[in-house]
Amino acid sequence: METREAQAKPNVPSGPPQGNAQPPAAPAAKRKPPLVAIAVVVVLVIVGAIFGVRYLAYASAHETTDDARIDADTVVVTSKIAERVASVLTDTNQRVTRGQVLLRLDNADETTKVAQAQAALDAQQAMVNAALQQVDLTRATQAAENAQNAGGIAAAQANVRNARASYGAQLSQVDVNAAGIATAQAQLRVAQEGVPGAREALARANADLARTQALVATGDLARSTLDAQRAAQAAAQSQYQQALQTVVAAQTQVEQARQRVASARSTAAAAETTIGIQQGQLATQRGKLLESDTPYKVTAQQATADASAAQLGTLRAQLRQAKDTLGYTEIRSPIDGYVGAKNVEVGKTVSPGESLLQIVPDRKVFVTANFKETQIGKMHRGQDVALKIDAYKGVEFKGRVENLSPASENQFALVPAQNATGNFVKITQRLPVRIQFVDPPRDYALRPGMSVEAAVDTSSPAHT
């Protein structure tokens, strides 16, 4: 500074003027610069005041920081299964779309497991169909058996009724035959009562014949009288024989009536036995109906079918799992973006959860701005933000505060600072603020990691 001042001073002699030399008179042109300088200074002061006021107004309504960068929710592509890499279909910095196949793993084992699961499912499905058909067959068979046994019960009941009717008829016949015995016995008594009279008549006829013969022999009676007497004796003899035969016939009728009674009683006893037999058949048919009508037959078959169906569900789940595992052999991109890092090559055996690729989204980016804790007092969600990216000079992007961090970055450090010491030094903390782009222009590639300058308009209204 001293050098510049020395150079700026004019070369003026340090001593008084010697002789009659007079100091040169200042030209008129050199008297005007002070006025121009004053005017320039005034203009500069006015311009500075204007810009100062504007800067102060802007600074009072905005919080700025250059500690900001573009971030993105980078997706780490991993494998769900342990398998050998068969092919890699992308490379670093290549653009990928959502659903695009990035890697293919060897799927020979997984294809075999799918076939095995499908075969097991088909076999179990056949068993389920057979079990269901068996249920239907059991129902139909049971219905037929029930109808048959119901018919058997009806027939047995009819047989019981017939046996009881026959037994009643036989009992009535016993009574009728018993009445026949009484009638035959009465006839026998009548016949027996006629025998003595016939015997006496025969005896008288014999006596009369003897007397007549004697008288005829003596000539006291004519021979014709003897013939008449003989005829009378023969008639008496015949009546007596007829009376004896009537007794025998009556005895025979009595015996036959007794035999008929015995036969009727025997038939009645047989009919009574038949009633018991038919009642036993009825009980048997009812038992068969109870046995055939039991619900446990169908229930047991249905339980078998249900068990097969439950196993079918398990096998379907296994098939789905096998197909899902087969699908895991094709690793696809979950988002649209660019491959940021590739940690896999063909032939490598990957493990579940191992990082294979990192996909950086191409559009869903945001700005993470680290503001001092003294700057966030008036910041709220939804306030407007002016963004300047170092890569695009002179371009201003619009943003909006999405949220503020719940704690300072120091709180999320692996070893947070412990200030409970006697040598505490207060350090202004920074809190990350997440800022979303508002309609980012598609002509500019926004890449995570780019440096950003952010200015939050704290006077703008907060949006919900």
C-alpha positions in Angstrom: 0.0 0.0 0.0 2.8 2.3 0.8 4.4 1.6 -2.5 1.2 2.3 -4.4 0.8 5.6 -2.5 4.3 6.6 -3.2 3.8 5.9 -6.9 0.6 7.9 -6.9 2.2 11.1 -5.4 3.6 13.6 -8.0 7.2 14.3 -8.2 7.3 17.6 -6.2 10.5 19.0 -4.8 10.8 18.6 -1.1 12.5 21.9 -0.4 11.3 25.6 -1.0 11.6 27.1 -4.4 15.0 28.5 -5.1 15.6 31.8 -6.7 12.8 33.6 -8.2 11.2 30.5 -9.4 7.5 30.6 -8.9 5.4 27.5 -8.4 3.6 26.6 -11.5 0.0 27.5 -11.7 -2.5 24.6 -11.6 -4.3 24.3 -14.9 -8.0 24.7 -15.0 -8.6 21.1 -16.1 -7.2 19.8 -12.9 -9.6 21.6 -10.7 -12.7 19.7 -11.9 -11.8 16.1 -10.8 -12.7 16.6 -7.2 -16.3 17.4 -8.3 -16.4 14.3 -10.6 -14.9 12.2 -7.8 -17.5 13.4 -5.4 -20.2 12.6 -7.9 -18.8 9.1 -8.5 -18.6 8.5 -4.8 -22.2 9.6 -4.4 -23.3 7.4 -7.2 -21.4 4.5 -5.7 -22.8 5.1 -2.3 -26.3 5.2 -3.7 -25.8 2.1 -5.7 -24.2 0.4 -2.8 -27.0 1.4 -0.5 -29.6 0.1 -3.0 -27.8 -3.2 -3.4 -27.0 -3.3 0.3 -30.7 -2.8 1.2 -31.7 -5.5 -1.4 -29.0 -7.8 0.0 -30.1 -7.2 3.5 -33.7 -7.8 2.6 -32.8 -11.0 0.7 -30.5 -12.2 3.5 -33.2 -11.5 6.1 -35.8 -13.6 4.2 -33.4 -16.4 3.0 -31.2 -19.0 4.6 -28.4 -20.1 2.3 -25.8 -22.8 2.3 -23.3 -24.3 -0.1 -23.0 -27.5 2.0 -25.5 -29.3 -0.1 -25.5 -32.1 -2.7 -27.9 -34.1 -4.8 -28.9 -37.4 -3.3 -31.0 -40.3 -4.3 -32.5 -43.4 -2.7 -30.0 -45.8 -4.3 -31.3 -49.4 -4.6 -29.0 -52.3 -3.8 -29.8 -55.3 -6.0 -29.3 -58.6 -4.1 -30.1 -62.3 -4.7 -32.7 -64.2 -2.7 -31.0 -67.6 -3.3 -27.6 -69.0 -3.3 -26.7 -69.9 -6.9 -24.1 -69.6 -9.6 -24.3 -66.6 -12.0 -25.0 -67.8 -15.5 -25.0 -64.4 -17.3 -24.7 -60.7 -16.6 -26.9 -58.6 -18.9 -25.8 -55.1 -17.8 -22.7 -53.1 -16.9 -21.7 -50.1 -14.9 -23.2 -46.7 -16.0 -25.8 -48.4 -18.2 -29.3 -47.3 -18.0 -31.9 -49.9 -17.0 -35.6 -49.8 -16.7 -37.9 -51.3 -14.1 -38.4 -55.0 -14.7 -35.4 -55.4 -17.0 -33.4 -58.6 -16.4 -30.0 -57.7 -15.0 -28.6 -61.1 -14.1 -29.5 -64.7 -14.8 -28.6 -67.5 -12.3 -28.2 -71.2 -13.1 -31.7 -72.6 -12.9 -31.3 -76.3 -13.5 -31.9 -77.3 -9.9 -34.8 -74.9 -9.6 -36.4 -76.2 -12.8 -36.2 -79.8 -11.5 -37.8 -78.8 -8.2 -40.6 -77.1 -10.0 -41.2 -80.3 -12.0 -41.1 -82.4 -8.9 -43.5 -80.1 -7.1 -45.8 -80.2 -10.1 -45.8 -84.0 -10.3 -46.5 -84.3 -6.5 -49.3 -81.8 -6.9 -50.8 -83.7 -9.8 -50.6 -87.0 -7.9 -52.2 -85.5 -4.9 -54.9 -84.0 -7.1 -55.7 -87.4 -8.4 -55.9 -88.7 -4.9 -58.3 -85.9 -3.9 -60.5 -86.6 -7.0 -60.5 -90.3 -6.0 -61.4 -89.5 -2.4 -64.2 -87.2 -3.5 -65.5 -89.9 -5.9 -65.3 -92.3 -3.0 -67.4 -89.9 -0.9 -70.0 -89.8 -3.7 -69.9 -93.5 -4.1 -70.3 -94.0 -0.3 -73.3 -91.7 -0.3 -74.9 -93.5 -3.2 -74.2 -96.9 -1.8 -75.5 -95.8 1.6 -78.7 -94.5 0.0 -79.2 -97.8 -1.9 -78.5 -99.8 1.3 -80.9 -97.6 3.2 -83.6 -98.1 0.6 -83.0 -101.8 0.5 -83.0 -102.1 4.3 -86.1 -100.0 4.6 -87.8 -102.3 2.1 -86.5 -105.3 4.2 -88.0 -103.7 7.3 -91.3 -103.2 5.5 -91.3 -106.8 4.3 -90.4 -108.0 7.8 -93.2 -106.0 9.3 -95.6 -107.5 6.8 -94.3 -111.0 7.6 -94.8 -110.3 11.3 -98.4 -109.1 10.6 -99.0 -112.2 8.5 -97.6 -114.5 11.1 -99.7 -112.9 13.8 -102.8 -113.2 11.5 -102.0 -116.8 10.8 -101.5 -117.4 14.5 -104.8 -115.9 15.3 -106.4 -117.9 12.6 -104.9 -121.1 14.0 -106.1 -120.2 17.4 -109.6 -119.7 16.0 -109.3 -123.1 14.3 -108.3 -124.6 17.6 -111.4 -123.3 19.1 -113.5 -124.5 16.1 -111.9 -128.0 16.3 -112.4 -128.0 20.1 -116.1 -127.3 19.4 -116.0 -130.2 16.9 -114.7 -132.5 19.6 -117.7 -131.6 21.8 -120.0 -132.2 18.9 -118.4 -135.5 18.1 -118.5 -136.5 21.7 -122.2 -135.6 21.8 -122.8 -137.7 18.7 -120.8 -140.5 20.3 -122.9 -140.4 23.4 -126.1 -140.5 21.3 -124.7 -143.4 19.3 -123.7 -145.2 22.5 -127.1 -144.6 24.0 -128.7 -146.3 20.9 -126.6 -149.5 21.3 -128.4 -150.9 24.4 -131.8 -150.5 22.8 -130.6 -152.1 19.6 -129.1 -154.9 21.7 -132.3 -155.4 23.7 -134.3 -155.4 20.4 -131.9 -157.9 19.0 -132.2 -160.0 22.1 -136.0 -159.9 21.9 -135.9 -160.7 18.2 -133.6 -163.7 19.0 -136.0 -164.9 21.7 -139.0 -164.4 19.5 -137.2 -166.3 16.7 -136.4 -169.1 19.1 -140.0 -169.4 20.3 -141.3 -169.2 16.8 -138.9 -171.9 15.7 -140.0 -174.0 18.6 -143.7 -173.4 17.9 -143.2 -174.0 14.2 -141.5 -177.3 15.0 -144.4 -178.4 17.2 -146.8 -177.2 14.5 -148.3 -174.6 16.7 -147.4 -171.8 14.3 -147.2 -171.7 10.6 -143.9 -171.7 8.8 -144.7 -168.4 7.3 -144.6 -166.9 10.8 -141.1 -168.3 11.2 -140.0 -166.5 8.1 -141.4 -163.2 9.3 -139.8 -163.7 12.6 -136.5 -164.4 11.0 -136.8 -161.2 9.0 -137.5 -159.3 12.1 -134.5 -160.9 13.9 -132.3 -160.0 10.9 -133.6 -156.5 11.0 -132.9 -156.3 14.7 -129.5 -157.8 14.1 -128.8 -155.2 11.4 -130.0 -152.3 13.6 -127.7 -153.5 16.4 -124.7 -153.7 14.0 -125.6 -150.3 12.7 -125.7 -148.9 16.2 -122.3 -150.4 16.9 -120.9 -149.0 13.7 -122.5 -145.6 14.6 -120.7 -145.7 17.9 -117.4 -146.6 16.1 -118.0 -143.8 13.6 -118.7 -141.4 16.4 -115.6 -142.5 18.2 -113.6 -142.0 15.0 -115.1 -138.5 14.6 -114.1 -137.7 18.2 -110.6 -138.9 17.6 -110.4 -137.0 14.3 -111.7 -133.9 16.1 -109.0 -134.3 18.7 -106.4 -134.8 16.0 -107.6 -131.6 14.3 -107.4 -129.7 17.6 -103.9 -131.1 18.1 -102.9 -130.2 14.5 -104.4 -126.7 14.9 -102.6 -126.2 18.2 -99.4 -127.4 16.5 -100.0 -125.1 13.6 -100.7 -122.2 16.0 -97.5 -122.9 17.9 -95.6 -122.9 14.6 -97.3 -119.7 13.7 -96.3 -118.2 17.0 -92.8 -119.4 16.4 -93.0 -117.8 13.0 -94.0 -114.5 14.6 -90.8 -114.7 16.7 -88.7 -115.5 13.7 -90.3 -112.6 11.7 -89.8 -110.3 14.6 -86.1 -111.3 14.7 -85.9 -110.6 10.9 -87.5 -107.2 11.6 -84.9 -106.5 14.3 -82.2 -107.6 11.9 -83.4 -105.4 9.1 -83.7 -102.4 11.5 -80.1 -103.1 12.7 -79.0 -103.2 9.0 -80.7 -99.9 8.4 -79.1 -98.3 11.4 -75.7 -99.6 10.3 -76.2 -98.4 6.7 -77.7 -95.1 7.7 -74.8 -94.2 10.0 -73.3 -90.8 9.0 -69.8 -92.0 10.0 -69.3 -93.7 6.7 -69.6 -90.6 4.7 -67.9 -88.6 7.4 -64.9 -90.9 7.4 -64.6 -90.7 3.6 -65.1 -86.9 3.8 -62.3 -86.7 6.4 -60.0 -88.6 4.1 -60.9 -86.3 1.2 -60.4 -83.2 3.4 -57.0 -84.6 4.5 -56.0 -85.1 0.9 -57.3 -81.6 0.1 -55.3 -80.1 2.9 -52.2 -81.9 1.6 -53.1 -80.5 -1.8 -52.9 -77.0 -0.4 -49.4 -77.8 1.1 -48.2 -79.1 -2.3 -49.6 -76.0 -4.0 -47.7 -73.8 -1.7 -44.6 -75.9 -2.3 -45.2 -75.5 -6.1 -45.6 -71.7 -5.7 -42.4 -71.6 -3.6 -40.6 -73.7 -6.2 -41.8 -71.4 -9.0 -40.9 -68.3 -7.0 -37.4 -69.7 -6.4 -37.2 -70.4 -10.2 -38.2 -66.8 -10.7 -35.5 -65.7 -8.4 -32.9 -67.0 -10.9 -33.8 -63.9 -13.0 -32.8 -60.8 -11.1 -34.6 -57.7 -12.4 -34.2 -54.0 -11.9 -36.7 -52.7 -9.3 -36.6 -49.1 -10.6 -35.6 -47.0 -13.6 -32.1 -45.7 -13.3 -28.4 -46.3 -13.9 -26.1 -49.0 -12.8 -23.8 -47.3 -10.3 -21.7 -50.2 -9.2 -21.3 -53.8 -10.3 -19.9 -56.4 -7.9 -20.7 -59.6 -9.8 -19.3 -61.6 -12.7 -20.3 -64.8 -14.6 -19.4 -67.9 -12.7 -19.6 -66.4 -9.2 -21.7 -68.1 -6.6 -23.8 -65.5 -4.9 -25.3 -65.6 -1.5 -28.7 -64.4 -0.3 -28.5 -60.7 0.6 -25.1 -60.2 -1.1 -24.8 -56.8 -2.9 -24.6 -57.4 -6.6 -25.5 -54.1 -8.3 -26.4 -50.6 -7.2 -29.1 -48.8 -9.1 -29.2 -45.0 -9.0 -32.6 -43.6 -9.9 -32.5 -41.2 -12.9 -35.4 -38.9 -11.8 -36.3 -39.4 -8.2 -33.5 -37.4 -6.9 -33.5 -34.8 -4.1 -31.2 -32.3 -2.5 -29.7 -32.8 1.0 -28.7 -29.4 2.4 -26.9 -29.1 5.7 -27.9 -25.9 7.4 -26.5 -24.6 10.6 -28.7 -25.0 13.6 -29.0 -21.2 13.8 -30.6 -21.2 10.3 -33.5 -23.6 10.7 -35.5 -21.6 13.2 -37.8 -20.3 10.5 -37.7 -23.2 8.2 -40.9 -25.2 7.6 -42.0 -28.0 5.3 -43.2 -26.7 1.9 -41.2 -23.5 1.8 -39.7 -22.5 -1.6 -36.1 -23.1 -2.3 -33.8 -21.7 -5.0 -31.2 -24.2 -6.1 -28.0 -23.6 -8.1 -26.0 -26.6 -9.2 -22.3 -26.2 -9.8 -22.5 -28.3 -13.0 -25.0 -25.9 -14.6 -23.8 -22.3 -14.1 -26.4 -19.6 -14.4 -29.3 -22.1 -14.2 -31.6 -21.8 -11.2 -33.8 -24.8 -10.2 -36.9 -24.6 -8.1 -37.3 -26.7 -5.0 -39.4 -27.2 -1.9 -38.5 -28.2 1.6 -39.8 -31.7 2.1 -38.7 -32.3 5.7 -36.1 -31.5 8.3 -33.9 -34.0 10.0 -35.1 -35.0 13.5 -31.5 -34.7 14.8 -28.2 -33.3 13.9 -25.7 -35.4 11.9 -23.6 -35.8 15.0 -26.4 -37.8 16.6 -26.2 -40.4 13.9 -22.4 -40.8 14.0 -21.0 -44.2 15.0 -19.4 -42.5 18.0 -21.5 -39.4 19.0 -19.7 -36.6 20.7 -19.8 -36.6 24.5 -19.8 -33.1 25.8 -20.1 -33.8 29.5 -16.5 -32.8 30.2 -14.8 -29.9 31.6 -13.2 -29.0 28.3 -16.5 -28.5 26.4 -16.2 -26.4 23.2 -19.4 -25.3 21.7 -19.6 -26.2 18.0 -22.4 -25.1 15.8 -24.2 -28.2 14.6 -25.7 -28.8 11.1 -29.0 -30.5 10.4 -29.8 -32.0 7.1 -32.8 -30.6 5.2 -34.3 -32.6 2.4 -35.4 -30.6 -0.6 -37.5 -31.9 -3.5 -37.2 -30.5 -7.0 -40.3 -28.8 -8.4 -40.7 -29.9 -12.0 -37.0 -30.5 -12.7 -36.1 -29.8 -16.3 -35.5 -32.9 -18.3 -32.7 -31.2 -20.3 -30.3 -31.4 -17.3 -29.0 -34.7 -15.9 -29.2 -34.6 -12.1 -26.7 -37.0 -10.7 -26.3 -37.9 -7.0 -23.2 -36.3 -5.5 -23.4 -33.0 -7.5 -22.6 -29.9 -5.4 -25.6 -27.5 -4.9 -26.1 -24.1 -3.4 -29.5 -23.8 -1.7 -31.4 -20.8 -0.5 -34.6 -21.3 1.5 -37.2 -18.5 1.3 -38.3 -18.5 4.9 -40.9 -15.8 4.1 -42.7 -18.1 1.8 -45.8 -19.9 3.2 -45.4 -23.4 4.3 -47.3 -26.0 2.3 -48.9 -29.1 3.8 
